[in-house]
């Protein structure tokens, strides 16, 4: 008779790695000190590059890499920086500081300086900083809505997240991303815009097809049409038409009744308390499909944003001395127009950045400058208006990138919804640290830069246009004529693709060979997906993220050249 032995008790499966209950906070001493240091570094990089070379760099990857290195220093107090969420806070702070100092503050204060009103620099710095804060608050409150969904491309944000994840996980992901990064750095050294190819691996195919088409038309228009269309306000007209339709599409989205609410009810119910609120319902909804900001919350956010922009414009009017120079009716009209321009500017720039990673801030600001000239806004108020409007948009887009990176890093956490909201709130606070550093750096450095003639080039264009006017009486006719195709293409693409806005963005940007990078990468993307199937998406994301990361590192390294 066989001998029977009792089977040993089954060992319990290993418990999964415990996830943090709460998101890391910016007030943690080590995190706070690192954020302040990185923010000052980013602000100096941003101001130096825009003043000396006329370019701006996305330093978020730099911040993430520094945070990774700090986390590997063999000191107990620094091990916490190995957390991908703390690294996300680091990249959010340095990126916010870079864009704030370069695109928002220094460029804005340069406008009245070049215009010949040095006495208005400090009032302009005040108004620009107010606009910057409002700009970012609106994005923070509206990110995750149907208008600005977390599931959209936001390519630089995806690049930052993939960089952080590859550094955390290592292995094949790190190798692929590292190879792409090296290629991206090499492209920067050879003046090849490989970030455009990286974007094409990550964004919406139709949107980027229109973007690449616009880039190509702009680059080759002198040969094809024997004229530079960028010098004739044609791209601006296309953007006007596309922008008007985009605003109409957004209004329809905001005003429509919430049909199909049931599918997203759990997350929406929690979202009504706002991004920093506590959830009131089930929080395990699929992050890839959840709408965390419903139409009602989005509508209230945009209305409050307009009210805040109005208050900011009123403050600028007072400190800028416009109260004594304009009639009460003219002053009220100026304030309301400035607030409208700031809100529309940030939305159009945000929509373009969401799909392509490129934001046409200069072009859209120039459109409102032209509108101000056409309706007869006096020169000094117009110069202040342009500075105020140009301070919005870049930081709006940048915070979208950062929140996208955080969303990708947090999406596997359970329960997801409260952790995601905590993360967004801490990223917003990290950005505020970056803005504070940018304000201090610009306040200290602007006189030194301007005395040496180091003026951001776009500020010279704004100031010269305000001084000399349009010079062409047919500008209004050109804008109206070319607004028609822009509007039609935008209608054809719908809200998700933003094809009209992306066509106009391409037409407004003159970056040699960028069109070939975008179109070739799109062709590779479509062909590779057919060859590899679903597995192709992750591989292409890593390659695209590497190209963008490498280009960002190369751009940031140009501060050595600028010095």
C-alpha positions in Angstrom: 0.0 0.0 0.0 1.6 3.3 -1.1 2.6 5.6 1.6 0.7 8.9 1.5 2.2 12.1 2.9 0.2 15.2 3.5 1.0 18.0 1.0 2.8 20.9 2.5 0.6 23.9 3.0 0.6 26.2 0.0 2.7 29.3 0.5 0.8 32.6 0.2 1.7 34.5 -2.9 4.2 37.3 -2.4 2.4 40.5 -1.5 2.7 43.3 -4.1 5.0 46.2 -3.4 3.0 48.6 -1.2 2.1 51.8 -2.9 2.2 55.1 -1.1 -1.2 56.1 0.4 -0.5 59.8 -0.3 1.3 61.5 -3.0 4.7 63.0 -2.1 4.5 66.7 -1.0 6.5 69.7 -2.1 6.8 70.7 1.5 9.1 67.8 2.3 12.4 69.4 3.2 14.6 67.6 0.7 12.1 67.9 -2.1 11.5 71.6 -1.3 15.2 72.5 -1.3 15.8 70.5 -4.6 12.8 72.3 -6.2 14.1 75.7 -5.3 17.6 74.9 -6.6 16.3 73.4 -9.9 13.9 76.3 -10.3 16.6 78.9 -10.1 18.7 76.9 -12.6 15.8 76.6 -15.0 15.0 80.3 -14.7 18.5 81.3 -15.5 18.7 78.8 -18.5 15.4 80.1 -19.8 16.3 83.8 -19.5 19.8 83.4 -20.9 18.7 81.4 -24.0 15.8 83.6 -25.0 17.9 86.8 -24.5 21.1 85.6 -26.3 19.8 83.0 -28.8 16.1 83.7 -29.1 15.1 80.2 -28.2 13.5 78.5 -25.3 14.2 75.0 -24.0 12.0 72.4 -22.3 14.1 71.6 -19.3 11.7 69.0 -17.7 13.9 66.1 -18.8 16.9 67.8 -17.2 15.1 68.1 -13.9 14.0 64.5 -14.0 17.5 63.3 -14.7 19.0 65.5 -11.9 16.3 64.1 -9.5 17.2 60.6 -10.5 20.9 61.2 -9.8 20.1 62.8 -6.4 18.1 59.7 -5.5 21.1 57.5 -6.1 23.4 59.4 -3.8 24.1 56.9 -0.9 22.6 59.1 1.8 19.5 58.0 3.7 17.8 61.4 3.4 18.1 61.5 -0.4 16.7 58.0 -1.2 13.2 59.4 -1.3 14.1 61.0 -4.6 14.1 57.6 -6.2 10.3 57.9 -6.2 9.0 58.6 -9.7 6.5 61.0 -8.2 9.1 63.2 -6.6 11.0 63.2 -9.8 7.8 64.3 -11.5 7.6 67.3 -9.0 11.3 68.1 -9.9 10.7 68.2 -13.6 7.5 70.2 -13.1 9.3 72.9 -11.1 12.3 73.4 -13.4 10.1 73.3 -16.5 7.7 75.9 -15.1 10.6 78.2 -14.1 12.2 77.9 -17.6 9.1 78.8 -19.6 8.0 81.5 -17.1 11.3 83.3 -17.2 11.8 83.0 -20.9 8.5 83.1 -22.7 6.3 84.9 -20.1 8.2 87.4 -18.0 11.4 88.5 -19.9 9.7 88.6 -23.3 6.8 90.6 -21.8 8.9 93.2 -20.0 11.1 93.7 -23.1 8.1 95.0 -25.1 7.7 98.4 -23.3 11.5 98.6 -23.0 12.0 98.4 -26.8 9.0 100.6 -27.3 11.0 103.3 -25.4 9.0 103.3 -22.2 11.5 102.0 -19.6 9.3 103.3 -16.9 6.7 100.7 -17.7 9.0 97.7 -17.3 8.2 97.2 -13.6 4.4 97.6 -14.1 4.6 95.2 -17.0 6.5 92.7 -14.9 3.7 92.9 -12.3 1.0 92.4 -14.9 2.8 89.6 -16.7 3.3 87.7 -13.4 -0.4 88.0 -12.6 -1.3 86.8 -16.0 1.2 83.9 -15.6 -0.4 82.7 -12.4 -4.0 82.9 -13.8 -2.9 81.1 -16.9 -1.5 78.2 -15.0 -4.5 78.0 -12.6 -6.9 77.7 -15.6 -5.0 74.8 -17.0 -4.7 73.1 -13.6 -8.5 73.3 -13.2 -9.4 72.3 -16.7 -6.8 69.5 -17.4 -8.7 66.2 -17.8 -11.8 67.7 -19.4 -13.1 66.8 -22.8 -11.6 70.0 -24.1 -8.1 69.3 -22.7 -8.1 65.6 -22.0 -5.3 63.8 -20.2 -5.6 61.1 -22.9 -4.5 63.5 -25.6 -0.9 63.5 -26.9 0.9 66.3 -25.0 4.1 64.9 -26.5 6.8 66.6 -24.3 4.9 65.3 -21.2 4.9 61.8 -22.6 8.6 62.1 -23.2 9.2 63.2 -19.6 7.2 60.4 -18.2 8.9 57.8 -20.4 12.3 59.1 -19.3 11.4 58.8 -15.7 9.9 55.3 -16.1 12.9 54.1 -18.0 15.2 55.4 -15.4 13.1 53.6 -12.7 12.6 50.3 -14.5 15.8 50.0 -16.5 16.2 47.1 -18.9 15.1 47.2 -22.5 13.0 50.3 -22.1 16.0 52.3 -20.8 18.1 51.1 -23.7 15.6 52.1 -26.4 14.9 55.4 -24.8 18.6 56.0 -24.2 19.4 55.3 -27.9 16.6 57.7 -29.0 18.0 60.3 -26.6 21.5 60.0 -28.1 20.1 60.4 -31.6 18.1 63.5 -30.5 21.2 65.1 -29.0 23.1 64.3 -32.2 20.3 65.9 -34.2 20.6 69.1 -32.2 24.3 69.3 -32.7 23.7 68.9 -36.5 20.8 71.5 -36.4 18.3 68.8 -37.3 14.8 69.2 -35.6 14.5 65.6 -34.6 12.1 66.7 -31.9 9.6 67.1 -34.7 10.0 63.4 -35.6 9.6 62.5 -32.0 6.4 64.4 -31.8 5.1 62.6 -34.9 5.5 59.2 -33.1 3.4 60.4 -30.2 0.6 62.8 -31.4 -2.6 62.5 -33.3 -1.8 61.3 -36.9 -4.3 63.6 -38.7 -3.4 66.6 -36.6 0.3 66.1 -37.3 -0.3 65.4 -40.9 -1.8 68.9 -41.2 1.1 70.3 -39.1 3.7 68.8 -41.4 1.8 70.0 -44.4 1.8 73.5 -43.0 5.5 73.4 -42.2 6.3 72.2 -45.8 4.1 75.0 -47.4 5.8 77.6 -45.3 9.4 76.4 -46.0 8.9 75.9 -49.8 6.4 78.7 -50.6 9.1 80.9 -52.1 9.9 78.2 -54.6 6.3 77.0 -55.1 4.5 80.3 -55.2 7.3 82.8 -55.6 6.4 84.5 -52.3 7.0 84.0 -48.6 3.5 83.4 -47.3 4.7 84.1 -43.8 5.3 87.7 -44.6 1.9 88.3 -46.0 -0.4 87.5 -43.0 -1.8 84.4 -44.8 -0.9 82.1 -41.9 -2.4 84.5 -39.5 -5.7 84.5 -41.5 -5.8 80.7 -41.4 -5.2 80.8 -37.6 -8.0 83.4 -37.2 -10.5 81.2 -39.0 -9.4 78.0 -37.3 -9.3 79.7 -33.9 -12.8 81.1 -34.3 -14.1 77.7 -35.1 -12.1 76.1 -32.3 -13.7 78.5 -29.9 -17.1 77.8 -31.3 -16.5 74.0 -30.9 -15.3 74.6 -27.3 -18.5 76.7 -26.6 -20.7 73.9 -28.0 -18.8 71.4 -25.7 -19.4 73.7 -22.7 -23.0 74.5 -23.3 -24.3 71.1 -24.4 -26.3 69.0 -22.0 -24.3 66.2 -20.5 -25.6 63.4 -22.6 -24.1 60.0 -21.8 -23.2 61.2 -18.3 -23.8 57.7 -16.9 -20.7 56.2 -18.4 -18.4 58.6 -16.5 -20.6 59.3 -13.5 -18.2 57.9 -10.8 -15.3 60.1 -11.8 -17.4 63.2 -12.6 -19.2 63.1 -9.3 -15.8 63.2 -7.6 -14.5 65.9 -10.0 -17.2 68.4 -9.1 -15.2 69.3 -6.0 -12.4 70.4 -8.2 -8.9 69.1 -8.8 -7.9 69.4 -5.2 -11.2 68.2 -3.7 -12.0 65.0 -2.0 -13.7 62.3 -4.1 -17.3 61.6 -3.2 -17.9 58.4 -5.2 -16.2 55.3 -6.5 -12.6 56.1 -7.5 -11.4 53.0 -9.4 -12.5 54.1 -12.8 -10.2 53.3 -15.8 -7.7 56.2 -15.9 -7.4 55.8 -19.7 -11.1 56.8 -20.3 -12.0 58.8 -17.2 -13.1 62.4 -17.6 -12.0 64.1 -14.3 -13.4 67.5 -15.1 -17.0 67.7 -16.3 -18.4 70.4 -18.6 -20.0 72.3 -15.7 -16.7 72.5 -13.9 -14.9 73.5 -17.1 -17.4 76.2 -17.8 -17.0 77.7 -14.4 -13.2 77.5 -14.6 -13.2 79.4 -17.9 -15.6 82.0 -16.6 -13.6 82.5 -13.5 -10.4 82.6 -15.6 -11.9 85.5 -17.7 -12.9 87.3 -14.5 -9.4 86.9 -13.1 -7.8 88.0 -16.3 -10.1 91.1 -16.2 -8.9 91.9 -12.7 -5.3 91.4 -13.7 -5.7 93.7 -16.7 -7.3 96.3 -14.4 -4.3 96.1 -12.1 -1.9 96.5 -15.0 -3.9 99.5 -16.2 -3.6 101.2 -12.8 0.1 100.5 -12.2 0.9 101.3 -15.9 -0.7 104.7 -15.7 -3.4 104.1 -18.2 -6.1 105.5 -15.9 -4.9 109.1 -16.6 -4.3 108.5 -20.3 -7.6 106.9 -21.4 -11.3 107.8 -21.1 -13.3 105.7 -18.7 -15.1 104.0 -21.6 -11.9 103.4 -23.4 -10.2 102.0 -20.3 -13.1 99.6 -19.6 -13.0 98.4 -23.2 -9.2 97.9 -23.0 -9.5 95.8 -19.8 -12.2 93.6 -21.3 -10.4 93.2 -24.6 -7.1 92.3 -22.8 -8.9 89.7 -20.7 -10.6 88.2 -23.7 -7.3 88.1 -25.7 -5.5 86.5 -22.8 -8.1 83.7 -22.4 -8.4 83.0 -26.1 -4.6 83.1 -26.6 -4.0 80.5 -23.9 -6.7 78.2 -25.2 -5.5 78.2 -28.8 -1.9 77.8 -27.7 -2.9 75.0 -25.4 -4.9 73.1 -28.1 -1.9 73.3 -30.5 0.5 72.2 -27.8 -1.8 69.3 -26.8 -1.7 67.8 -30.2 1.8 68.7 -31.4 4.1 69.8 -28.6 4.6 73.1 -30.5 2.8 76.2 -29.4 2.2 79.2 -31.7 2.3 81.8 -28.9 4.1 84.5 -31.0 1.7 84.2 -33.9 -1.5 84.3 -31.8 -0.3 87.3 -29.8 0.5 89.0 -33.1 -3.0 88.4 -34.3 -4.4 90.3 -31.2 -1.8 93.0 -31.8 -3.1 93.4 -35.4 -6.7 93.4 -34.0 -5.7 96.2 -31.6 -4.2 98.3 -34.4 -7.3 97.8 -36.6 -9.7 99.0 -33.9 -7.5 101.9 -33.0 -6.0 101.0 -29.6 -3.4 103.8 -28.7 0.3 102.8 -28.8 1.1 102.6 -25.1 -2.0 100.7 -24.1 -1.4 98.4 -27.0 2.2 97.7 -26.0 1.0 96.8 -22.5 -1.8 94.6 -23.9 0.7 92.7 -26.0 3.0 92.1 -23.1 0.1 90.9 -20.9 -1.3 88.6 -23.6 2.2 87.1 -24.4 2.6 86.2 -20.8 -0.2 83.7 -21.1 -0.1 80.5 -23.2 3.5 79.1 -22.9 3.1 78.3 -19.2 -0.5 76.9 -19.9 1.0 74.5 -22.5 4.0 73.6 -20.2 1.7 72.7 -17.3 -0.3 70.5 -19.7 2.9 68.7 -20.5 3.8 68.3 -16.8 0.4 67.1 -15.8 0.4 64.6 -18.7 3.7 63.2 -17.4 2.2 63.0 -13.9 -0.9 61.3 -15.2 1.1 58.7 -17.0 3.2 58.0 -13.9 0.1 57.8 -11.6 -2.3 55.9 -13.8 -1.6 52.5 -12.3 -2.1 53.5 -8.7 -5.2 52.2 -6.9 -7.3 53.9 -5.8 -6.5 56.1 -8.7 -8.7 59.2 -8.5 -7.7 60.6 -5.1 -4.0 59.9 -5.8 -4.3 61.6 -9.2 -5.9 64.7 -7.6 -3.3 64.9 -4.9 -0.6 64.6 -7.6 -2.0 67.4 -9.7 -2.2 69.7 -6.7 1.4 69.1 -5.7 2.5 69.6 -9.3 0.7 73.0 -9.3 2.5 73.9 -6.1 5.8 72.9 -7.6 5.1 75.1 -10.6 4.4 78.0 -8.2 7.9 77.5 -6.7 9.2 77.7 -10.3 7.3 80.9 -11.0 8.6 82.5 -7.8 12.2 81.7 -8.9 11.5 83.0 -12.4 10.2 86.3 -11.0 13.3 86.8 -8.9 15.7 85.9 -11.7 14.0 88.2 -14.2 13.7 91.1 -11.7 17.5 90.8 -11.0 18.8 90.2 -14.6 16.6 92.2 -17.0 18.5 95.5 -16.7 21.8 93.7 -17.3 20.5 91.9 -20.4 18.8 95.0 -21.9 21.7 97.3 -21.4 23.8 94.9 -23.5 21.2 94.8 -26.2 20.2 91.3 -25.4 16.5 91.5 -26.2 14.2 88.5 -27.1 13.6 88.8 -30.8 9.8 88.4 -30.6 9.6 91.4 -28.3 11.4 93.5 -31.0 8.8 92.4 -33.5 5.9 93.3 -31.2 7.4 96.7 -30.3 8.2 97.6 -33.9 4.7 96.6 -35.1 3.1 98.8 -32.4 5.4 101.7 -33.4 5.0 101.5 -37.2 1.6 99.9 -37.6 0.7 97.4 -40.3 1.9 99.4 -43.4 -0.5 97.4 -45.6 -4.1 98.6 -45.9 -5.1 95.2 -47.3 -4.2 93.2 -44.1 -7.9 93.0 -43.0 -8.9 91.7 -46.4 -6.1 89.1 -46.3 -7.0 87.9 -42.9 -10.7 87.6 -43.8 -10.0 85.8 -47.0 -7.6 83.2 -45.6 -9.8 82.7 -42.5 -12.2 80.7 -44.7 -10.0 77.7 -45.5 -8.7 77.7 -41.9 -12.3 77.5 -40.6 -13.2 74.7 -43.1 -10.3 72.5 -42.2 -11.0 73.0 -38.5 -14.6 72.0 -39.0 -13.5 69.0 -40.9 -11.2 67.8 -38.2 -13.4 68.4 -35.2 -12.5 69.1 -31.6 -10.2 66.1 -31.1 -8.0 66.5 -34.1 -7.7 70.4 -34.2 -6.6 70.1 -37.9 -7.2 73.8 -38.7 -5.2 75.0 -35.7 -2.4 72.6 -36.6 -2.3 73.6 -40.2 -2.0 77.2 -39.2 0.6 76.4 -36.6 2.7 74.8 -39.3 2.3 77.7 -41.6 3.4 80.1 -38.9 6.7 78.2 -38.1 9.8 78.4 -40.2 12.0 75.5 -39.1 14.0 74.2 -42.0 13.5 70.5 -42.7 11.0 70.0 -39.9 8.3 69.1 -42.4 10.3 66.2 -43.7 11.0 65.0 -40.1 7.2 65.0 -39.3 6.0 63.5 -42.5 8.7 60.8 -42.6 8.1 59.8 -39.0 4.4 59.6 -39.7 5.0 57.3 -42.6 7.3 55.1 -40.4 4.7 55.1 -37.7 1.9 53.9 -39.9 4.0 51.3 -41.6 5.5 50.0 -38.4 2.1 49.7 -36.7 0.9 47.6 -39.7 4.0 45.4 -39.4 4.1 45.0 -35.6 0.5 45.4 -34.6 -0.4 46.6 -31.1 3.2 46.1 -29.8 4.4 48.9 -32.1 2.8 51.6 -30.0 4.9 51.2 -26.9 8.1 51.0 -29.0 7.3 54.1 -31.0 6.4 56.0 -27.8 9.8 55.2 -26.4 11.7 56.2 -29.6 9.6 59.4 -29.9 10.2 60.2 -26.2 13.9 59.7 -26.6 14.1 62.0 -29.6 12.3 64.7 -27.7 14.3 64.2 -24.6 17.6 64.4 -26.5 16.5 67.5 -28.3 15.5 69.1 -25.0 18.9 68.2 -23.5 20.7 69.6 -26.5 18.7 72.9 -26.4 19.4 73.3 -22.7 23.1 72.7 -23.3 23.2 75.6 -25.6 23.5 77.9 -22.5 27.2 77.0 -22.8 27.2 78.4 -26.3 25.2 81.5 -25.2 27.7 82.1 -22.4 
